[in-house]
């Protein structure tokens, strides 16, 4: 089995990686850690936080499976803590295959005013704001039908796993990853006698798409950890992605257990 590691840039995470390699490697070890750029691993170990996991997923894509080892407070995507390395190694060496949980993604198509089409995807969410931090204005279409004209701070299109991130902070719904859907949530919408929005999160199934026709000349687009100012964006169309991110579950920890551990018990 070929294994890759992606680390948070701190001494503690590097020490955890060193200990883990020491436990896994040996004369007759079936494991090999990839060293060359472009080499495709079977398993990717993210050692850090949820941001490290997002970095790993965008680095290695949809082919490998992922395992999170959290070196801070318990991360939402992480199954293991550093004091559980022996248990993780034992589970990894067992002959039985782990349960593989597949998490849906958000697929995005960005159309610019000069006709360029850029395809992007996110495990957590797409976020758009006006680049100047003033009011974002965007016409919202669902399956080609006009729904509303949004005015406010911004819009979030999240995946089910991303529903626990920024989406939750704006009172969006928490969606189980077995439900193939995307969610559109508003950030501080303007609602008065002149302007109205639905002012609620919308959960759209797999066969639906949402199109955001942008009125601002410059917007900030965030895709997971990637953020950039985009000029002359005409529209952004989002739907449930064709590909899913695979997580290898070597111990039982349900989605709702993760939610409880992350937000209630700690």
N, C-alpha and C positions, 0 to 999 in steps of 0.2 A: 504494500500500500504506500502510495506516495502522499506525503503530508506537507502542507505549506502552513506557515504561521504568519499572522499579521498582528503587529504589536502596537499598543499605545506607547508613545515615546517617553517612557519613564523607567527608572532603574528597577522598580519593583516588577514591572511586566517583563523586563529582560531577564530578571532572576527567575521568575516563574517559567519562562521559556527554557532556560538552561536546565532547571530541575526536571522539567517534563522530558526534554531530550535525553537526559541522563537515565531516566526511568524506562524510556522506550527503546533506546538504541543499545545494541550489544552484538556479540559475534554472530549469533544466529537470528537476529531481529528481522522480521518481515517488513519492517517500516523503514522508509527512507525519506528524509526531508529534502524538498526540492531546493535547488540553489540557483539554477539558471533562469533568467527572465524568459518568459514564454513557455516554460515547462508546465504541463497541466497536472495539478494534483488531483487525487481522489477525495481527499479530506482537507478542509481548511480549518485551522484552529485560530480563532480570534481571541487574543489575550489583551483585555483592556475593558472598554465600556461599549455601550450600544453604538457610539460613533465609530469605534474601531471595527465593529461588525459590519456596519454600512460600508466602510472603506474596503473591507475584505470582499464583500459581495460585488462591488463595482470593479474591483481589481480582477477577480477570477470568474465572475459570471455565473451561469446557470448549470454548468456541468458538475462541479463537485458538490459534496454535502458539507455543511458547516456545523461547527460546535463552538459555543462561546464559553470562555473562562473569564470571569469578571474579576478584575483586580482593584475594584473600588467598592462602592455600595452595589447591592444586587442589581444587575442590569436586566432589562426585560427579555432580551434575547438569550441571555446566558443561562446555561444549566448548572455550571460548576463554579465553585470557588477554589482559590489556591490551596486551601487546607484539605481539599477533596481530590488532590492529584492521584493519590494511590488508588482510590476507588474508581476514578476515571480510567486509569491505565488498566486496571483489572477488567472493567467493563469493555474496554476497547479490545482486549486480548481474548475475550470470550468468543466462542465459535458462532453464536447466534447473531444474526444480523440485527442492527438497531431498527427501531421504528423510524421511518422517514416522514417528517411532517413537511408538507409543501405549502408555502405561503404565496398567495397571489401578489402580483405587482400592478403598478399603474403604468400603462403605456401612453405616451404623449407624442403628438404630432404638432410641431410648431411651424406655422406658415408665416413667412415674412412678406412685407409689401412688395418686394422685388421678385417674389415667386419662389424663393428658396423654401424647401421642406426639410426640417431637421427632426429626426426621430430620437426620442429620449425615453428613459424608463426610471422608475423609482420603486424601491422596496417600501419606503415609508410614505412619502408624499411629494406632490408638486405644490409649491406656494408661489403666488404672484402678488406683487405689491407695485405701486407706483414708485419709480426710482427716486423721486424727490421726496418721498414720504408724505406727499399730499394725497388727495383723494384718488383712488383707483376707480376708473369707470370701465365696466365691461358688460356687454350684452351676453346673456346666458341663453344658450339653445340646448334643448334636450332632444336627441334623435331628429335634429333638423327643425324642430318647432321652437319658436321664441317662447322663453319662459319668463325672464325678467331682465331689467337693466340694473346692474349692481353698482352702487356707489358706497365706498367705505375704505377701510384700511387695506383689505386684501381678501383673497380667496384661497382655500386649501382643497386640493383633491387628494384624498388619502386612500391607501389600501386598507384591508382589514387589520393587519398588524400595525400599520401606521395610524390607525384610529386611536391607538393608545398614546400617541405622541402629541404633536401640536394640535391635532384635531380635538383631543380631549380637553386641552387648555381653553378651547373656545366652546366648550359644552357640546361637542359632537357626540354621537353614539359610539359605543364600543362594539365592534363587529368581530365575530369569531372568524379565524382564517379559513375555516371550511366553507364559508359563504363567499362565493366568487362575486365580489362587488367592489365598487368604488364609492366614496362618499364626498359630496361637495359641501363645504362648510364656509360660513362667512366670518370675516374678522372685522368686528366693529362696523357693521353696516349702518348707513344713514337711513332712518325712517322718520318721516315727518309728513306734513300735508302735501309737499311737492313730490317727494320721492318715497317709493315703497319697495321692499324686498320681502321674500318669504320669511326671512329671519329665523330659519330653522335649517338643520342639516338635512340633506337629501341623500338617501342610500339608493344607488342605481345598480341594477343587476348586470350580469355579464354581457347581455346582448344590447345594452344601452351605451350611449356615448354622450358626453357633455362637451359642447363647444363654447369657448369663451372668446368673444370678439372684442379685442382690446382697443380702446379709444385713446389711451395715453401714448405719446411718442416714445417714451422710455419706460421700461418696467424692470423690476428686479424679479428674477426667476430663481427659486430655490428647488433643487432636486436632491433630496436626501442631504448630503453634506456639501454638494456643489451649489454655489451661489454666484450669479453674474448679472450684470446690467445688460439688457437686450434692447436694441433700438429697432423701431419700425416693425414690431410684431403685429401681424394682422389678426391671427387667431391661434388658439391652443385647443386642440381636441384631445380628450382623454377617455380611455376605456380600460376595462380589465385587460391586463397583459396576457399575451399568448404563453409566456414562459413563467415558471414559478421558481422561487428560491427554496432549496431543499435543506432541511435541518436534520441531522442525525441525532435522534433521541436515545441515549443510552440509559436513561432512567426516566421514570414516570413523573412528569410535571406538566399538568394540563394547562391550557391557555388561561383558564380562569384562576388557576393557582398562581400563574405568573402575574396576572392582574392584581390579585390579592397581595402577593408578596411585594410587588412594586409600589402599590399605592395605599395599602391599608396597614399591613403588619410590618413591612420593611425587612 
